[in-house]
Every structure is written in C-alpha cells, then in structure tokens.
Amino acid sequence: MADAEDRSRRNNLRLRGVPESVMPNDLPAYVQGLLRAYAPDIPTDMFLIDRVHRVPKPRNLPGTIPRDVLLRAHYYHIKEAVLRASRTRSEPHENYATIKILADLSAATLKRRRDFQPSSKTSDTRMAPGLNTEQIAMIHPKD
C-alpha cells in the first residue's frame, strides 16, 4: 500500500520554510522562481507545475512555523534535477535561503527510514576489523 502511495507522489516536492506571507494566488509564481533559481540550465518551458498548495499543519508544530508547500511537477526529470541541485548546492539563492526542498514521501516510508537509521549508524561504529561497508549487503530495520 505504501508503494502505491509513494508512486502517486513520485512527481511531488515538499517545500519547507516558504513564508506564510506568500498568498495562495502567488504560490505558482513563487515556486516557478524557486525552480529557476535552483536549476537555471533547464529551459523555462519545461517548468510545468500541475498543482501547488499548502498542506495542513501537524498539531504538534507551533503556530510560528509556516505550513509546508506541496507541488507536483509535470515532468519527473525536472523534479529530480531540482531535488539534486538543492542537495548539491553549497549556498542557496539569497531569496530562497530559508527553504528546504524535500521529496514527498508517505508516512509509512518515513517511518521505515526512521527505523532503519539507528541500525545503520551502529553498523558504522561497531565495524569488525577488516570488514568494510561495501561487503555489507543489507541491514534490516528493527520491527
């Protein structure tokens, strides 16, 4: 079930830190500028956005933190190029310095990644002498 949900979210990007002062009508233009800033080498006509909107805020977050913005890129390779550029850029564009660009994943996938994280950290710290990380095929998360 999580796989089907993740496949439907395949073209989605989650933008964290977009100020609430950006109104819903201005979100498409704001996101277009963000995409152009992170991937300037891609032609402008390829930056097609199917939809862009804010998601409801989780109850446990304080009111001062802005809601996340969810966007669906029309082309998967454009979404991947922007995501890759956001990870490799050392210094973000000055207008978008507070924004984090994340892949939109299902809650089940995020939980599995959280469960997997401690076991992968212990494998690095308790490595047997003479055993390198390339020899380890898979570490299973705790259930």
C-alpha positions in Angstrom: 0.0 0.0 0.0 2.8 2.4 0.8 4.4 1.6 -2.5 1.3 2.7 -4.4 1.1 5.9 -2.4 4.8 6.7 -3.0 4.3 6.0 -6.7 1.4 8.5 -6.8 3.7 11.1 -5.0 6.5 10.4 -7.4 6.4 13.9 -9.1 5.8 15.8 -5.8 8.2 18.1 -4.0 7.7 19.4 -0.5 8.9 22.9 0.2 9.6 23.6 3.9 10.0 27.2 5.1 8.0 29.2 2.5 6.7 32.2 4.4 3.0 32.5 5.1 3.2 36.0 3.6 3.2 34.3 0.2 -0.5 34.2 -0.7 -2.1 31.2 -2.3 -2.6 33.1 -5.6 1.1 34.0 -5.6 2.4 30.5 -4.9 2.7 29.3 -8.5 4.9 32.3 -9.5 7.0 32.0 -6.3 7.6 28.3 -7.0 8.5 29.0 -10.6 11.1 31.4 -9.4 12.4 28.9 -6.9 12.7 26.2 -9.6 14.5 28.6 -11.9 16.9 29.6 -9.2 17.9 26.0 -8.4 18.1 24.7 -11.9 18.8 27.6 -14.3 20.1 25.4 -17.1 16.7 23.8 -17.7 14.5 25.6 -20.3 11.7 27.7 -18.9 9.0 25.9 -20.8 9.9 22.7 -19.1 9.0 24.0 -15.6 5.3 23.0 -15.8 3.6 22.7 -12.5 0.4 20.6 -12.3 -0.6 22.0 -8.9 0.8 23.8 -5.9 -0.8 24.3 -2.5 -0.1 24.4 1.2 -0.7 21.3 3.4 -2.4 21.4 6.8 0.0 21.9 9.7 0.5 19.0 12.1 -1.0 19.7 15.6 2.4 19.3 17.3 4.1 22.2 15.5 4.0 25.7 16.9 2.0 28.4 15.2 5.0 30.4 14.1 6.3 27.7 11.8 4.9 28.1 8.2 3.0 25.3 6.6 4.7 23.2 4.0 4.0 23.8 0.3 3.4 20.8 -1.9 3.9 21.0 -5.6 3.5 18.5 -8.4 5.9 18.9 -11.3 4.6 17.8 -14.7 7.9 16.1 -15.6 9.7 13.7 -13.3 13.2 14.5 -14.5 12.6 18.2 -13.7 11.6 17.3 -10.2 14.7 15.1 -9.8 17.0 17.9 -11.3 15.7 20.4 -8.8 16.0 18.0 -5.9 19.5 17.0 -6.9 20.5 20.7 -7.3 19.1 21.5 -3.8 21.2 18.8 -2.3 24.5 19.7 -4.1 24.4 23.5 -3.9 26.6 24.8 -1.1 24.9 28.2 -1.0 21.2 28.6 -1.8 19.9 31.5 -3.7 19.5 34.5 -1.4 15.7 34.9 -1.9 15.2 31.2 -1.0 17.8 30.7 1.7 15.3 29.6 4.3 13.6 27.0 2.1 14.3 23.3 2.2 13.3 21.2 -0.8 12.3 17.6 0.1 10.9 14.6 -1.6 7.2 14.0 -0.7 7.1 10.5 0.8 4.3 8.6 2.5 4.1 8.3 6.3 4.9 4.6 6.1 8.1 5.2 4.1 9.2 7.9 6.5 8.6 5.6 9.5 10.7 2.8 7.8 13.5 5.2 7.2 13.4 6.4 10.8 13.5 2.8 12.0 16.4 2.0 9.7 18.5 4.9 10.7 19.7 3.7 14.2 20.7 0.3 12.8 22.8 1.8 10.0 24.6 4.1 12.5 25.5 1.2 14.8 26.9 -0.7 11.8 29.3 2.1 11.1 30.5 2.4 14.7 30.8 -1.2 15.5 32.6 -2.4 12.3 34.6 -5.6 12.6 38.3 -5.2 11.8 38.9 -5.9 8.1 35.3 -5.5 7.2 34.3 -2.6 5.0 30.9 -1.2 4.2 30.9 -2.5 0.6 30.8 -6.0 1.9 27.6 -5.5 3.8 24.6 -6.2 1.6 21.6 -5.1 3.7 20.8 -4.3 7.2 17.2 -4.9 8.2 15.4 -2.3 10.3 14.1 -3.3 13.7 10.5 -4.5 13.7 
